[in-house]
């Protein structure tokens, strides 16, 4: 049955994608008919670790920054009642660091059109995986800084390796939190400090690293969550296979739960 809220939301129409050459895989996937398809990150067999052992069985889940969709499909496999996969509508919604000689800075519109070709390939990889894995997840493309209330309320939000790539992580997290009634899971690098600090990750002599903006401290996340009506319940860490550079990298998982007296839409 389609709810009134769903009627007001333009979920994406599924794409029929059959050719790997039309795809860009952020996640390494095992797909029927193709076997292992390598991406940047291999999280296979690590879903529970990655989401901080949050139980999604019977839950409604929004996967923010879904990319190839690994977390969405694993949430389904682990019994999620409903999954919505979210990603940007167009590359113009993504900000890279402002290096003066780069196209992104010199001509943002031209850069966005060029980069959007790759973004569409990410979406193709998602839809190919979605079909082959018989997923029922819905997809919404939009603006992470302004997620519509009409998407509804979710028990769990998964935000995997997203916030560090945004120029304004606080506004994005606030946008996400409005849609969550129980638990937010964030996977990110982290400064292990009880000071409320952020580290700017850009360096003027490293223009190749133009896509990572900030690393926040645990104390800063704790404060932001409290502002939004959540309590930072726990932080775990693990190493994951980064196929892109053929190495293991440590990521932290932060699990925040809504406080019982919080008004979700207040």
Secondary structure by P-SEA (a helix, b strand, c coil): ccccccccccccccccccccccbbbcccccccccccccccccccccccccccccccccbbbbbccccccaaaaaaaaacccbbbbbbbcccccccccccccccccccaaaaaaaaaaaaaaaaaaaaaaaaaacccbbbbbccccccccccccccbbbbcccccccccaaaaaaaaaaacccbbbbbccccccccccccccccccccccccccccccaaaaaaaaaaacccccbbbbbbbbcccccbbbbbbbbbbbccccccccc
